[in-house]
Every structure is written in structure tokens, then in C-alpha cells.
């Protein structure tokens, strides 16, 4: 399980935390091993620029920052090219640059969502009635998303509408920017559940579900040692985590898929759709049933990738499948 708003977010300061250089590392190394790039001072400088000059100038400053990043990040370049080719799109240097620039723009917008500047964005919603029904009936549920587009847009709308939403993730490899975001909006820390070993982590989630709250996590990346299922995704094999499906089965709660797709210059299309009223993993067919659920998730993720092809933000060797 991975971090919706931190595990792969570029620091808008001039550093990029998760898609990083790998001059000495293997192409297929885990995203968890990629160090955060950027400085705390640089992030605060960008926050100040956003506050003083607004979104337009801050976006212009991203262009040289992203150019430097793409020029010095071979792993990100390879990963972007691999994805773009799977999507049947051009994959030259400037195509990779445009892909990474879209990533940086979405991350920059996180600051404005956190600062409560919702009016800067045009937001459309599809399927919001599902969340409204859950909130009205005080039923807890899982919301599965991916590193596709912006999860922060959904969080911003949820905060505005008063929807009780918790976020599960691994935040250690983006500690700088997440620390800044928590200072900008102290309520963030209350709603975040860091992935930890042991039963306490599961009990925290169970408590929120039983209180009728939503628990969101991104189900497209596996952590170190996490069980995975090999599925077909964008024309080739990929290993996606099975842990979220085991967790949902154990807690016996509904699962919905949520995606926030970004379109220039300021539009966010938010989607919510039912996935399963309850995840069923019968004994004797547990592995096959899990793989079927993960494959269904991969198929829906692929659908949303095609709706916004430049919104895919996994900049590591995603399709490196090992026996």
C-alpha cells in the first residue's frame, strides 16, 4: 500500500522526491528505495512564491526545474518512455519532459488545495452520489486509487464537503514536503495513517471503518515484502499489490475506486465507482480470487489511464516482473 499524497510527489521547490536519479542503482529497484530530492528551504520558498504571486507565476518556474530534473534523472526518463510507448504515444526527450511537467503541475497544485484555494480549479464529479450515500448512512468503506492524477483534489473536495476521509500510506520517502504540508494545514496529520508493521496499524483502520469513515489508499504499488499478484496491465505483465484486497476482505466493508484526473489548465475530473460490496476470498481458491480482484482493478486503472494519458505518475521500472 502506498502514499496517496507523498510517496511520489515532486517537491515544487526545485527538487523531485521520488522519481530520482539511479546512476548507481538497478533499473528495477523498488520505488521505496528512491530518495527524496529537494531541500526544506526550497520547498518553503516555493510556498512563499505561491502565496505572494499565485499559481500562474509558480507554474512558469516549474519549467526550468523540470528540465533540470529530466536531464539528470535517467530512471525517470526510462520509466516515462516505457509508459508512453505502452500507451502508443511519442516518447522522445520533450515528450518525457511534458509528462514530468504534468506531474510537477499536479504536485504544485497540492499546495493550493492545502491552502484552501479551491476556487482556482474547475472540478467535475462523476459518481459522487456513492460517497454521499455512504456518509449519510454512516457506512465505512475503502477508497482505492492510484498514482494517477491528483488524490489531493479529492481530499480538498472531501474537506470542503465534510466527508470523513482518512488516508493510508507510506510517507517516509517524501518526509520534507509532507512535513511542510502538515504545517500549512495541521488537520492533515489527524487524517493520515502511516503504514506500520503489526496489528496496531490494522486496528487503526478498523476503528475508522467502524466509525463510518472512508479510508483511502493507493493500490497500484507494492511495498517491500508485500504480497503481489501478476496481472495484465497496459499490454504487458505487471505486479500489483494484493495487500489492499486482503485488508478489505478481513474488514468486510465495501470498496470503491476513486480517481482525480487533471486537465490543463485547471480542471480536475473526479470519479468514484463501486468495485465490490465485499471482497470475498474463499478458502481453497484464495490466490485465484485475489488475482481476479487485482486484475479487475488493473483493468479499471487502464481505463482511466486512457482518459488522461499524461497523468500516470509512477517513475520507476513499473513493469519489471521477477519470478
N, C-alpha and C positions, 0 to 999 in steps of 0.2 A: 504494500500500500504506500502511496506516495503523496507528496505535499501539493495540494492544490495551488497554493499561493507562495511557494517558496522553493520547491525543490529544483526548479529550473528557470528561475526568473533572472533576467539580466539586470544588474544594478544600473539604474539610469544615470549614475554618476559618471560613467566613462569606463566602468568595468562590467564584465558579464560573469555572473557567478557560476552557472552550471555548464553551459556549452563552453568548453575551455580548450586550451592547447593540450596536445598529447604528444609532444615531440619525443618523449621517452617512454610512452606507455603503449600498450597494445590497442589495436583498433576496437576490440570488442569489450573493453573493460566496462564495469558497471558504472551507471550514472552516479551512484553513491560515492565513488572514489574521486569524482571530479571536484576540484577545489573551487571555492567562490573567488571570483576575480573582482577587483574594485576596492575602494577604501571607504571607511566610515565618513571621513571628511568629504570625499567626493559625493557620497550619497546626500549628505546634508546640504552641500552646495546646490545640487540639483533640486532638492526640496525648496530651498530658498528661491531659486530661479522660477520654479513653478508657481510659487506664491506671489512673487513680485511681477512677473511678466506674463504668466498664463501659459496655456497649453501650446499655442502656436509657436512661440519662440523656442520653448523647450523641445518641441518636435524637430525644429531645424538643427538644434545642437546634436541630436541623435545621429545625424548623417555621418559626420566625420568619426564619431565614436564607433559606430557600427562598421565603417570601412576599416578602421584600425583592427577591430576585433576579427573581422572576416579574414583580413590579411595575415593575422597571427594565430589563427585557430584552425589547424588542419583537421582536427576531429570534427568540428562543427561543419567545415566545408564538405568533408566526405559524407557526413550524415545527411546534410541538406541535399546534396546531389543524389544520394541513394533514394531519398524520399521523393524528390522531384521526378526522377526517372520512373519510379513506380507509378506516379500519377500521370505519366505521359507528358510531362512538361519540360521545357528547356532547362538545362542545368549548368550553364556557364557561370563564370565568376559573378556577373552582375545579376543573374537570376538568384544565386545563393545570397548575394548582398540584399536583394529585395526581400527574400524570405526572412533573413535575420533582422532586417529593418522592421518588418511587420511584427516580429517577436518583441523588439525593443519598444515599439509604439504601444503594444498592449501592456507591457510592463510599466512604461511611463504612466499610462492611464490608471494603473493601480493607485498611484499617488493621489490622483484626483478623485477616484472613488473613495479612498480612505479619508480624504479631506472633506468628503460630503458634497463634492461639486457635481452632483448627478445631472444638473441642468445642462452640462456641457455635451451630453450624449443623447442621441436618439435611440430609444430602446423599444424593440418589439418583443412580444412574448407569445409563445405558442405552447399550449398545454399548462398554463399557469393555474387553471382550474383544479388540476390534480393536487397541487400544493395547498391551494385554498381549502379544498375538501379535507385534506389531512389535518391542517391547522384547526379547522372548525370542529372536526371530530376528535381532536387531541390524540391522534394516532401517530406513533413514531414510525419513521421509515428511513431507509438508506437511500442516499442520492449518489449514484455512481457517475463520475465524469471522467475526463481525460485531459492530458496536456494538449488540448486543442482549443485555441481561442483564449478566452478570459474567464476564469472562475470568479475573479473579483467582481465582475459585473453582476453576477448572480448574487454574490454576497451583499453588494451595495443595494440592490433592489430588495433583498430579503430584510436588510436592516431597516430600509425605508418603510416596508410593509409590516414590520413587527413579527416576521416569521422566525420562530426559534430554530436557529441553524448552528450546528457545530461542525467543525472541520477537523478531520483526522489526517495527519501527515507526518512526514519525516522532514524536519526543518533545520537540522544541524548544518547542512552544507549550503545554506543561504542565511546564516545567522545575522549577518550585518544588515541586510535590507529588511529582514523580518523584525529585527530589533528596532529599527527606525520606524517601521510601520506601526508597531505596537505603541511607541511613544506618541506618534501622531494621533492614534485612536486607541486609548487604553482598553476599550471594551474588547479589542481583538483577542487579548490573552485569555479572556474568560471563555471564549468560544472555540479555542484551539485545543486539540487533544494530540499530543505528540506520541508517535509510535514508540512503545517500550516493550521489552521482553517481560513476560509474566502475566498473571491473571488480572492484576490491577488495571491494566490497560483495557482489557475486555470488559471488566466490571464498570469502568467509567462510561464506556459506550452503552452498555446495557442500561445503566441508570438513566442516561439521556433518552434512550428509546422509550423506556417505560414511562418517562415523564411526558411523552407525546411530542418529543422534539425530533427534528431532522438531523441526521448525521451524514455528512458528505465526505466522500473520499474519491481520489482519482485511481481508477482501476486499470491503467494502461502500463504501469511499470512495476516490476518486481523488485523487492528489497533483497539484501544479502541473505542467502539461505532460505528465502521464501519459496514455497512450492509454486510451480507454474504448470501451465498446460500449453502444448504446442498446437497452434491453430493456423488457419489460412487467413492472411491479412494483407490487403493490397497486392495480391498476386503472388505471395510467397509465404513461407513458414515464418512464424514469429512466436515467441514465448511470452504469454501474458500471465499475470499473477492469478492464482486460484484462491489465494487467501481471502479476498473480499467476499467471495461466494460461500466459502466455509463459514465465515463470520456471520453472514446474513442467514445462512441455514441454521446456525446454532441459536440465533436470537429470534428466529421465526417471525420476521417482520417484512413488510413489503419493500420492494426495490424499484426505484425509478431511475431513469437515465436523464442526465441534465448536461446541456452544453451551451456555452455562450460564445457565439461566433462574431468576429469583428470584421467590419467592412469600412473601408475608407469613406469619408474622413473621420466620422464619429459615430457610426451606427453599430449597435450591439443587438444581435438577434438571439434571444434566449429561448431554449427549447427544453421541455420536460415531457417525458413519455413513460408510461408504465412498462416495466420489464418483467416483473414476477410478483404476484401477490404473496408468494412464499417460495423460497428456494428449497427444493426437495432433493436430497442426496441419499437415495435408498441404499441400504446395506447390500453388498454383493454387486452393486453397479455404481458405486460411489465415484470412481475415477471417470467412467464414461459419462455419467450425468454431469459431473463438474466440467469436463471438456465441452459438453454440449452447451452449457451456460456460457462458458468463456467464448466459444465460437459465436454464439448469438450476440454477445457483447461486441466482439470484433466486427461482426457484420454491420451492426448499427454504427459503430465508430467509423467504419469505412464510408458509410452513407454520409455522415456529417463531414468527413474529410473532403468529400467531393463537393459539398455545399460551399466550403471555404478552403480551397486547397493550400493557401498560404498561411493557414492558421495552425499548422502542425508544428509543435514546439518541443520535440524530442531530438536533441542534438547530440546523439551518441549512436553507437552501432546497434541500432534497434533490432535489426534482422539477423544478428549473429546468433544462430541456433546451435547449441552444443549438445552432443549426445549425453 
